[in-house]
Amino acid sequence: MTAYDSLPDAVTEVFGEAATAERAYDLLTVDVPPASWTTALETARDVLGCTYFDWLSAVDEPGTGFRVCAHVAAVGEGRPRRLLLRTTVPHSAPVLPTAIGVYAGAGWHERETHEMFGVDFTGHPHLVPLLLPENFEGHPLRKDFVLAARVAKAWPGAKEPGESHEGGPKRRQMLPPGVPDPNEWGPLKGQLPPAPARPARAAAGDRPVRRARSVTEGSATQAEPGTTPEAAPDTIRPPR
């Protein structure tokens, strides 16, 4: 049995006391503290044989921090053994050592993660914008990033059923994360009237009760032989 096969039971023996692990859908996931990030990557490469670097990215977890993930694999004889290493850095100080010294291919991915989430990878030799323009401000994959385009064009950007110029009833509109209230952010800030309050739903006792017809009443409305549909408007006929 290899060290990889002994996980997640022996995760603390391989990755340290603060590490946790779980296995699901043929993927082994190991969580380590930020201080053990570089050591965990070296363990994955040297002890578990995961010499193939696949990708590195992050996830913004509100109230928790940025969860940085690195997916590596051991591609030798037989079926590849996949490993997902994760660590979490706080929103207030998103700093992590670069993984280039362990996996050279992480350089491109760290640049993308830096500009999309704002995670600073110390020791990276060229942490400059990769995909966004140089004058772009902010990190667009953060959950608190405001989608400025939605200020000029209301979400979802088109008329919904029921909306009309005659003032017909409107459906309840969605406001996904990152879409600001145009009266609180943007060129129309403070210039729009407050949104009308939604009418309260009627109580269960105030709603009209729909009377269900009995079997006898329903049979009585069936058209008799020789009658026309005009004479029996409630006739139920099977579809053709």
C-alpha positions in Angstrom: 0.0 0.0 0.0 1.3 3.5 -1.0 1.1 6.7 1.1 -1.7 7.8 -1.3 -3.8 4.7 -0.7 -3.5 5.2 3.1 -5.3 8.6 2.8 -7.5 10.0 4.2 -7.0 7.9 7.3 -3.3 8.7 7.6 -3.6 12.4 6.6 -2.0 13.7 9.8 0.9 11.4 9.4 1.6 12.5 5.8 0.6 16.2 5.9 0.8 17.2 9.5 -1.4 17.5 12.6 -3.5 20.4 11.2 -4.4 18.7 8.0 -7.8 17.1 7.1 -8.8 15.0 4.2 -11.8 13.4 2.5 -12.3 11.2 -0.6 -15.3 11.5 -2.9 -15.8 10.6 -6.6 -12.3 9.2 -7.0 -10.8 12.6 -5.8 -8.8 13.0 -2.7 -9.1 16.4 -1.1 -6.6 17.6 1.6 -7.0 20.9 3.5 -3.9 22.4 5.1 -3.3 25.7 6.9 -1.6 28.5 4.9 1.7 28.1 6.8 1.9 24.5 5.5 1.0 25.3 1.9 4.5 24.9 0.4 5.3 21.8 2.5 2.0 20.2 1.5 2.8 20.8 -2.2 6.3 19.2 -1.7 4.7 16.2 0.1 2.3 15.7 -2.8 5.1 15.7 -5.3 7.8 13.8 -3.5 5.9 11.4 -1.1 2.6 10.8 -3.1 4.2 10.9 -6.5 1.9 13.6 -7.8 4.3 15.1 -10.3 1.7 16.3 -12.8 0.4 19.9 -12.1 -3.1 20.5 -13.5 -4.4 23.8 -12.3 -4.5 26.3 -9.4 -7.3 28.7 -8.7 -9.4 30.1 -5.8 -13.0 30.4 -4.5 -14.3 33.4 -2.6 -16.1 32.1 0.5 -18.0 35.0 2.2 -17.3 35.2 5.9 -14.5 32.7 5.6 -11.8 33.8 3.1 -10.3 32.8 -0.2 -9.9 29.1 -0.6 -6.9 28.5 -2.8 -7.0 25.1 -4.6 -4.3 23.2 -6.5 -5.1 20.1 -8.5 -2.2 17.7 -9.1 -2.0 14.0 -10.1 0.2 11.0 -10.2 0.2 9.7 -13.8 2.2 6.5 -13.9 1.2 3.0 -14.3 -2.5 2.2 -14.0 -5.2 4.7 -13.2 -4.2 8.3 -12.4 -4.4 9.3 -8.7 -5.8 12.8 -8.3 -5.2 15.1 -5.4 -6.8 18.5 -4.6 -4.8 20.5 -2.1 -6.7 23.4 -0.5 -5.9 26.2 2.0 -7.8 29.3 3.1 -6.4 32.8 3.5 -8.5 35.6 5.2 -10.1 38.4 3.2 -8.1 40.9 5.2 -4.7 39.4 4.3 -4.9 37.2 1.2 -1.2 36.3 1.1 0.3 32.9 0.2 3.7 31.7 -0.8 4.2 31.0 -4.5 4.1 27.4 -5.7 6.5 27.9 -8.6 9.4 26.4 -6.6 7.5 23.1 -6.4 5.4 23.2 -9.6 6.8 25.6 -12.3 3.5 25.5 -14.1 1.7 27.3 -11.3 3.1 30.6 -12.4 0.4 31.3 -15.0 -2.4 30.2 -12.7 -1.1 32.3 -9.8 -1.1 35.4 -12.0 -4.7 34.8 -13.0 -5.8 34.1 -9.4 -4.0 37.3 -8.3 -5.9 39.5 -10.7 -9.3 37.8 -10.4 -9.3 37.4 -6.6 -6.5 39.7 -5.3 -4.5 36.9 -3.6 -0.9 37.9 -3.3 1.6 35.1 -4.0 4.9 36.1 -2.4 8.0 35.2 -4.2 6.3 35.1 -7.6 8.8 36.6 -10.1 6.3 38.2 -12.5 2.9 38.8 -10.7 1.5 41.2 -13.4 -1.9 41.3 -15.1 -2.6 38.3 -17.4 -6.1 38.7 -18.8 -7.4 42.1 -17.8 -6.3 45.5 -19.1 -3.6 47.3 -17.1 -5.9 50.1 -16.0 -8.6 47.7 -14.8 -9.6 48.4 -11.1 -10.8 45.6 -8.7 -10.9 41.9 -8.8 -14.0 40.7 -10.8 -14.3 37.2 -9.3 -14.8 38.5 -5.7 -18.3 38.2 -4.4 -18.3 41.9 -3.4 -17.2 43.1 -6.9 -19.9 45.5 -8.3 -20.9 44.7 -11.9 -20.9 48.3 -13.2 -22.4 47.3 -16.5 -25.6 46.4 -14.7 -26.0 50.0 -13.5 -26.5 51.3 -17.0 -28.6 48.3 -18.1 -31.0 46.9 -15.5 -30.8 43.2 -14.7 -31.6 41.0 -16.6 -31.3 43.5 -19.4 -34.6 42.9 -21.1 -38.3 43.2 -20.5 -39.9 40.4 -18.5 -43.4 39.0 -19.1 -46.0 41.3 -17.7 -43.9 44.5 -18.0 -45.4 47.1 -20.3 -45.6 50.8 -20.9 -49.2 50.8 -19.7 -48.1 50.0 -16.2 -49.2 46.4 -16.0 -48.2 44.1 -13.2 -44.5 43.1 -13.0 -42.9 39.9 -12.0 -40.5 40.0 -9.0 -37.1 40.8 -10.4 -33.9 39.0 -9.4 -30.9 40.9 -7.9 -27.9 38.5 -8.1 -24.7 39.1 -6.3 -22.7 42.0 -7.7 -25.7 43.9 -9.2 -26.1 47.1 -7.2 -29.3 49.1 -6.6 -29.1 51.9 -9.2 -30.4 54.4 -6.6 -27.5 53.6 -4.3 -24.6 53.2 -6.8 -23.9 54.7 -10.2 -24.8 57.9 -12.2 -28.5 57.8 -11.0 -27.6 57.6 -7.4 -30.3 59.3 -5.2 -32.3 60.4 -8.3 -34.7 57.5 -8.5 -38.0 57.1 -6.5 -38.0 54.4 -3.9 -39.1 51.0 -5.1 -42.8 50.4 -4.4 -43.5 48.0 -1.6 -44.9 44.6 -2.7 -48.6 44.1 -1.6 -49.1 41.8 1.3 -50.4 38.4 0.4 -53.9 37.7 1.5 -54.5 35.5 4.5 -55.6 32.0 4.0 -59.1 32.8 5.3 -59.5 35.8 2.9 -58.8 33.9 -0.3 -61.7 32.8 -2.5 -62.5 29.2 -2.2 -62.8 27.3 -5.5 -65.7 25.0 -5.4 -65.0 21.5 -6.8 -67.8 19.8 -8.7 -68.9 16.4 -7.5 -69.0 13.4 -9.8 -72.8 13.8 -10.2 -72.5 17.5 -11.1 -69.8 16.8 -13.6 -71.8 14.0 -15.2 -74.8 16.3 -15.5 -72.9 18.7 -17.7 -71.9 16.1 -20.3 -73.6 16.6 -23.6 -76.4 14.2 -24.4 -76.6 12.4 -27.7 -77.6 14.7 -30.5 -76.6 17.9 -28.7 -74.0 20.4 -30.1 -71.1 21.9 -28.3 -73.0 25.3 -28.2 -75.8 23.7 -26.3 -73.4 22.1 -23.8 -70.4 24.5 -23.3 -68.9 22.4 -20.5 -68.7 19.2 -22.6 -65.4 17.5 -22.0 -64.2 15.8 -25.2 -61.0 13.8 -25.6 -58.3 15.4 -27.6 -58.1 14.4 -31.3 
